[in-house]
Amino acid sequence: MNLIKLDLNKHDVDLVSELIYETDISLFTTFLDKNRTNAIEKLRTLIIAGKNSYGHEHIYIGEDDNGKVMGILVAFRGDEIKYLEEIMIFKHEMEFLNFIKLSLVKPIYDKITASSIENDDLYIGNLVVANGLRGQGIGTELLKNSFQLANDKNCKRILLDVTFENYNAKRLYESTGFNVCAKKQFKWMGKSEGTYGMEYSLDKV
């Protein structure tokens, strides 16, 4: 597998948007749109705009030798995301209600659900294997590629979050050397949920 940065002129951004949407449908439904098509279109807008946690500069495509998309990794170093810069993108690109949700509500949601990211951490926000290719070890390959990406960015560790009920993903992360470093239980919109924060020390590489 070859891991390369998303090229807006080469890759199918519609496909990329759809695959990323599938990694956390409930989140995108809450903060972008209840309608699947609309939510994917708004996510596509954020991808193209850049300078936000879903921006094209943080998206990496796992390709086979023929250029076929095998999986996607959305990852960034902690200090690559600038809060005020993100807000300006949300204000410019999103409808007013989305702007309010993304700039005011989502940071609160992230604080109670996600890991605390240091400047020199690589945070994996989304990881997805293309439809029809799951169960073939591609997720493991994407994770292994993230180790080199973290080294290239001079990071000390890799962080990610996984929900309590996502047993398969947690097993995958543990099998590649990630350890649980935090556990968060919370209520959100009337539902009781929880996440494991998981880390991989770059000393292992």
C-alpha positions as CSV (number, residue, x, y, z in Angstrom):
1,M,0.0,0.0,0.0
2,N,1.1,3.5,-0.8
3,L,0.0,6.3,1.6
4,I,-0.2,9.7,-0.1
5,K,-1.8,13.0,0.7
6,L,-5.2,13.7,-0.8
7,D,-4.8,15.4,-4.2
8,L,-8.0,17.4,-5.0
9,N,-7.1,17.3,-8.7
10,K,-6.6,13.5,-8.8
11,H,-8.7,11.8,-6.2
12,D,-12.5,11.3,-6.1
13,V,-13.4,13.8,-3.4
14,D,-17.0,12.6,-3.4
15,L,-15.9,9.1,-2.6
16,V,-13.5,10.4,0.1
17,S,-16.3,12.4,1.7
18,E,-18.6,9.5,1.7
19,L,-16.1,7.1,3.3
20,I,-15.1,9.6,6.0
21,Y,-18.8,10.2,6.7
22,E,-19.3,6.5,7.3
23,T,-16.6,6.6,10.1
24,D,-18.9,8.6,12.4
25,I,-22.4,9.0,11.0
26,S,-23.9,10.1,14.3
27,L,-21.4,13.0,14.7
28,F,-21.9,14.2,11.1
29,T,-25.7,13.9,11.5
30,T,-25.5,16.0,14.6
31,F,-23.2,18.8,13.4
32,L,-23.7,18.9,9.7
33,D,-27.1,17.6,8.6
34,K,-29.6,14.9,9.4
35,N,-29.9,14.2,5.7
36,R,-27.1,11.9,4.6
37,T,-26.6,13.5,1.2
38,N,-26.5,17.0,2.6
39,A,-24.1,16.0,5.4
40,I,-21.7,14.4,2.9
41,E,-21.9,17.5,0.7
42,K,-21.1,19.8,3.6
43,L,-18.2,17.5,4.6
44,R,-17.0,17.7,1.1
45,T,-17.0,21.5,1.4
46,L,-14.9,21.4,4.5
47,I,-12.5,19.0,2.9
48,I,-11.9,21.2,-0.1
49,A,-11.7,24.4,2.0
50,G,-8.9,23.1,4.2
51,K,-7.6,24.7,7.4
52,N,-9.9,22.6,9.6
53,S,-9.7,19.1,11.1
54,Y,-11.3,17.6,8.0
55,G,-9.3,19.7,5.6
56,H,-7.6,18.1,2.6
57,E,-4.2,18.7,4.0
58,H,-4.9,16.2,6.8
59,I,-6.3,13.4,4.6
60,Y,-4.1,10.5,3.4
61,I,-5.2,8.0,0.8
62,G,-4.0,4.4,0.9
63,E,-3.7,3.2,-2.7
64,D,-2.8,0.0,-4.4
65,D,-0.2,0.0,-7.2
66,N,-2.9,0.9,-9.7
67,G,-4.1,4.0,-7.8
68,K,-7.2,2.4,-6.4
69,V,-8.4,3.8,-3.1
70,M,-8.0,1.1,-0.4
71,G,-8.5,3.2,2.7
72,I,-8.4,6.7,4.2
73,L,-6.6,8.1,7.2
74,V,-7.5,11.6,8.6
75,A,-4.6,12.6,10.9
76,F,-3.0,15.8,12.1
77,R,-0.3,17.0,14.5
78,G,-1.8,18.8,17.4
79,D,-0.4,22.2,16.6
80,E,-1.6,22.0,12.9
81,I,-5.2,22.8,13.9
82,K,-5.7,26.5,14.7
83,Y,-9.0,27.1,16.5
84,L,-9.5,30.7,15.2
85,E,-8.5,29.6,11.7
86,E,-11.1,26.8,11.8
87,I,-13.8,29.2,13.0
88,M,-13.2,31.4,10.1
89,I,-13.5,28.5,7.7
90,F,-16.8,27.4,9.4
91,K,-18.1,31.0,9.2
92,H,-17.2,31.4,5.5
93,E,-18.2,27.9,4.2
94,M,-21.1,26.8,6.4
95,E,-24.7,27.8,7.0
96,F,-25.2,29.8,10.2
97,L,-26.6,26.9,12.3
98,N,-23.7,24.7,11.2
99,F,-21.3,27.5,12.1
100,I,-22.7,27.7,15.6
101,K,-22.7,24.0,16.1
102,L,-19.1,23.5,14.8
103,S,-17.5,26.5,16.4
104,L,-19.3,26.5,19.8
105,V,-21.0,23.1,20.5
106,K,-18.5,20.7,18.9
107,P,-15.5,21.9,21.0
108,I,-17.5,21.1,24.1
109,Y,-18.5,17.7,22.7
110,D,-14.8,17.0,21.8
111,K,-13.7,18.0,25.3
112,I,-16.0,15.5,27.0
113,T,-15.6,12.7,24.4
114,A,-12.1,12.9,22.9
115,S,-8.5,12.7,24.0
116,S,-6.6,15.8,25.0
117,I,-4.2,16.5,22.2
118,E,-0.7,17.9,22.8
119,N,1.1,19.9,20.1
120,D,3.5,17.1,19.3
121,D,0.9,14.4,19.2
122,L,-0.4,12.9,15.9
123,Y,-4.1,12.5,16.3
124,I,-6.0,10.0,14.1
125,G,-9.5,11.4,13.7
126,N,-10.8,9.0,11.1
127,L,-9.7,5.7,9.7
128,V,-11.7,3.8,7.1
129,V,-11.2,0.9,4.7
130,A,-13.0,1.1,1.3
131,N,-16.1,-0.9,0.8
132,G,-15.5,-4.4,-0.5
133,L,-11.9,-4.5,0.9
134,R,-12.6,-4.9,4.6
135,G,-11.3,-7.8,6.5
136,Q,-8.1,-8.0,4.4
137,G,-5.7,-6.3,6.8
138,I,-5.9,-2.9,5.2
139,G,-6.8,-1.2,8.4
140,T,-3.6,-2.6,10.0
141,E,-1.6,-1.3,7.0
142,L,-3.1,2.2,7.4
143,L,-2.2,2.2,11.1
144,K,1.4,1.1,10.4
145,N,1.7,3.8,7.8
146,S,0.6,6.3,10.5
147,F,3.8,5.4,12.5
148,Q,6.0,6.8,9.7
149,L,3.7,9.8,9.2
150,A,4.1,10.6,12.9
151,N,7.8,10.3,12.7
152,D,7.9,12.6,9.6
153,K,6.0,15.1,11.7
154,N,8.3,14.8,14.7
155,C,5.5,13.5,16.9
156,K,6.1,11.7,20.2
157,R,3.0,9.6,20.2
158,I,-0.1,8.8,18.2
159,L,-3.6,9.3,19.7
160,L,-7.0,8.1,18.7
161,D,-10.4,7.5,20.3
162,V,-12.7,4.5,19.9
163,T,-16.2,4.1,21.3
164,F,-16.9,1.4,23.9
165,E,-19.1,-0.6,21.6
166,N,-16.6,-0.6,18.7
167,Y,-14.9,-3.9,19.8
168,N,-13.4,-4.8,16.5
169,A,-11.7,-1.4,16.1
170,K,-10.3,-1.6,19.7
171,R,-8.9,-5.0,19.0
172,L,-7.3,-3.8,15.8
173,Y,-5.6,-0.9,17.6
174,E,-4.4,-3.1,20.4
175,S,-3.0,-5.6,18.0
176,T,-0.9,-2.9,16.4
177,G,0.5,-1.7,19.8
178,F,-2.0,0.9,21.0
179,N,-2.8,1.0,24.7
180,V,-5.8,2.5,26.5
181,C,-4.7,5.7,28.1
182,A,-8.0,7.2,29.1
183,K,-11.7,6.3,29.5
184,K,-14.5,8.7,29.2
185,Q,-18.2,8.1,30.0
186,F,-20.8,10.7,29.3
187,K,-24.3,11.5,28.4
188,W,-25.0,13.3,25.1
189,M,-28.4,14.1,23.8
190,G,-30.0,11.8,26.3
191,K,-27.8,8.8,25.5
192,S,-25.1,7.3,27.7
193,E,-22.0,6.8,25.7
194,G,-18.2,6.3,26.3
195,T,-14.9,6.3,24.6
196,Y,-11.4,4.8,25.1
197,G,-8.5,7.1,24.5
198,M,-5.7,5.0,23.0
199,E,-2.0,5.9,22.5
200,Y,1.0,4.6,20.7
201,S,4.4,5.8,21.9
202,L,6.8,6.5,19.0
203,D,9.6,5.0,21.2
204,K,8.2,1.7,19.9
205,V,9.0,2.5,16.3
